[in-house]
Amino acid sequence: MDNTPYTFPARSNQPFPNHNYEHLKEESEIGVVPPGATVSSTVISMHPYLPPPSDHIIWSIFSTLYVNFCCLGFMALVFSVKARDRKVVGDHSGASSYGSTAKCLNIMALGLSLLLLVLVIILVATGVIAVTHAMHPGD
């Protein structure tokens, strides 16, 4: 192993080193466009960016697995997959139609499942109250 110390190069007062870079030539200088000729331009019309339609597939998967009331979650999953297929093909109107149907089915599945849950809680609460009164008839 060499134990000689490393010497750093001397620092100059210039912030940037002076390099001899080649100056780029204009198009008229390299012969692409003859001098004095007019340069024509090409116009590319681009459509504004539209976000892709939503297919609600994650919501449909959770509706299918957790709150599949009357198979509404499964039907929402089917429409979500159809919306994703239409989106891949490039049919944005079909994808948004299937996506909105999947969203409506997910909302209905969630609403009916919450209604069923509240109904069960009410029935259990009133059933527990009725059982305690039956056990203590003197109250």
Secondary structure, DSSP 8 states (H G I E B T S, - for coil): ------------S-SS----------HHHHTSS-TT--------------------HHHHHHHHHT--GGGHHHHHHHHHHHHHHHHHHT-HHHHHHHHHHHHHHHHHHHHHHHHHHHHHHHHHHHHHHHHHHHH-TT-
